[in-house]
Amino acid sequence: MNWKLILLLSMFGLAMALGTVFVIPPGAEPLLWPVIFITCAIVIARKAPGKFFLHGFLVGLTNWVWVSAAHVLFFHTYAAGHAKEMAAMQALAVPNIPIIGPLVTAMRRYALPIPGASGVVIGALSWAASFAIRAVERWRD
């Protein structure tokens, strides 16, 4: 595992976490995340020593930590700039399951993303990019 690579790529998540709280408008966020995911996947496919999916998953999980921390620490600032998103989160139904219900309620309260979801996406993209990059390299030779 290349932990340095994982931590460095997670800085995109930290930048987005702080950016969405203070600078980036809500409409731009859905356009920027795919760029970050694809960039991370390509870098992982080129630089990781293997286990491309796991590297991507851990980058996404670390991004979740950054985004969740920013949403909780700067909640009032985030909520003020994302009124539509906050209203949409409040409209979601909460399951009446002992452990899941309170967890979903807390995630709704702070507009937290689903843990690991971006990791699965980045992991899958990294895995696919590793095949594509190896195919191109074989074709060039």
C-alpha positions as CSV (number, residue, x, y, z in Angstrom):
1,M,0.0,0.0,0.0
2,N,1.2,3.4,-0.9
3,W,-0.1,5.5,2.1
4,K,1.7,8.6,1.0
5,L,-0.2,8.5,-2.4
6,I,-3.5,7.9,-0.6
7,L,-3.0,10.8,1.8
8,L,-1.8,13.1,-1.0
9,L,-4.7,12.3,-3.3
10,S,-7.1,12.8,-0.3
11,M,-6.0,16.5,-0.3
12,F,-8.4,16.9,-3.2
13,G,-11.1,15.9,-0.8
14,L,-9.9,18.3,1.8
15,A,-9.8,21.2,-0.7
16,M,-13.3,20.4,-1.8
17,A,-14.5,20.0,1.8
18,L,-13.3,23.5,2.7
19,G,-14.1,24.9,-0.7
20,T,-17.8,23.8,-0.6
21,V,-18.1,25.4,2.8
22,F,-16.5,28.7,2.0
23,V,-16.0,29.3,-1.7
24,I,-17.5,26.8,-4.2
25,P,-21.2,27.4,-5.1
26,P,-23.6,24.4,-4.7
27,G,-24.1,24.2,-8.5
28,A,-20.4,23.7,-9.2
29,E,-19.8,20.9,-6.7
30,P,-21.4,18.1,-8.9
31,L,-19.2,19.2,-11.8
32,L,-15.9,19.2,-9.8
33,W,-16.3,15.8,-8.0
34,P,-16.1,13.7,-11.2
35,V,-13.0,15.6,-12.2
36,I,-11.4,14.8,-8.9
37,F,-12.5,11.1,-9.0
38,I,-11.1,10.6,-12.5
39,T,-7.8,12.4,-11.7
40,C,-7.4,10.3,-8.6
41,A,-8.1,7.1,-10.6
42,I,-5.5,7.9,-13.2
43,V,-2.9,8.8,-10.7
44,I,-3.6,5.6,-8.7
45,A,-3.4,3.5,-11.9
46,R,0.0,5.0,-12.7
47,K,1.6,5.3,-9.3
48,A,0.1,2.6,-7.0
49,P,2.1,-0.6,-6.7
50,G,-1.1,-2.7,-7.2
51,K,-4.4,-3.2,-5.4
52,F,-5.8,-0.3,-7.4
53,F,-9.3,-0.7,-6.1
54,L,-8.2,-0.7,-2.5
55,H,-6.1,2.4,-3.1
56,G,-9.0,4.2,-4.7
57,F,-11.4,3.0,-1.9
58,L,-9.1,4.4,0.8
59,V,-8.7,7.7,-1.0
60,G,-12.5,8.0,-1.2
61,L,-12.9,7.0,2.4
62,T,-10.4,9.6,3.5
63,N,-12.2,12.2,1.3
64,W,-15.4,11.2,3.3
65,V,-13.6,12.0,6.5
66,W,-12.5,15.4,5.3
67,V,-16.0,16.3,3.9
68,S,-17.7,15.0,7.0
69,A,-15.4,16.9,9.3
70,A,-15.9,20.2,7.4
71,H,-19.7,19.8,7.4
72,V,-19.7,19.2,11.1
73,L,-17.1,21.8,12.1
74,F,-18.5,24.5,9.9
75,F,-22.1,23.4,9.9
76,H,-23.7,26.8,10.1
77,T,-21.6,28.3,7.3
78,Y,-22.2,25.2,5.1
79,A,-26.0,25.2,5.8
80,A,-26.3,28.9,5.1
81,G,-24.8,28.5,1.6
82,H,-26.6,25.2,0.8
83,A,-30.2,25.8,1.8
84,K,-31.7,23.7,-1.0
85,E,-29.4,20.7,-0.1
86,M,-30.2,21.0,3.6
87,A,-34.0,21.1,2.9
88,A,-33.7,18.0,0.6
89,M,-31.8,16.1,3.3
90,Q,-34.5,16.9,5.9
91,A,-37.2,15.6,3.6
92,L,-35.6,12.1,3.5
93,A,-37.4,9.4,5.5
94,V,-35.6,8.0,8.5
95,P,-35.8,4.2,8.9
96,N,-37.2,3.0,12.2
97,I,-34.3,0.6,12.9
98,P,-32.6,0.8,16.3
99,I,-29.0,1.6,15.2
100,I,-29.5,2.8,11.7
101,G,-32.3,5.3,12.5
102,P,-30.1,7.5,14.8
103,L,-27.2,7.2,12.4
104,V,-29.3,8.4,9.4
105,T,-30.7,11.2,11.5
106,A,-27.2,12.4,12.4
107,M,-26.1,12.1,8.7
108,R,-29.1,14.1,7.6
109,R,-28.5,16.8,10.2
110,Y,-25.1,17.6,8.9
111,A,-25.7,16.7,5.2
112,L,-23.0,14.0,5.4
113,P,-22.3,11.8,2.3
114,I,-22.7,8.0,2.5
115,P,-19.4,6.5,4.0
116,G,-17.4,4.6,1.4
117,A,-19.6,5.5,-1.6
118,S,-17.0,7.7,-3.2
119,G,-14.4,5.1,-2.3
120,V,-16.3,2.5,-4.3
121,V,-16.5,4.9,-7.3
122,I,-12.8,5.9,-7.2
123,G,-11.8,2.3,-6.6
124,A,-13.7,1.0,-9.6
125,L,-12.4,3.9,-11.8
126,S,-8.8,3.1,-10.6
127,W,-9.2,-0.5,-11.4
128,A,-10.5,0.2,-14.8
129,A,-7.9,2.9,-15.5
130,S,-5.1,0.4,-14.6
131,F,-6.4,-2.0,-17.3
132,A,-6.6,0.9,-19.8
133,I,-3.2,2.2,-19.1
134,R,-1.6,-1.2,-19.3
135,A,-3.4,-1.9,-22.6
136,V,-2.1,1.4,-24.0
137,E,1.4,0.7,-22.9
138,R,1.3,-2.8,-24.5
139,W,-0.1,-1.3,-27.7
140,R,2.8,1.3,-27.8
141,D,5.5,-1.4,-27.4
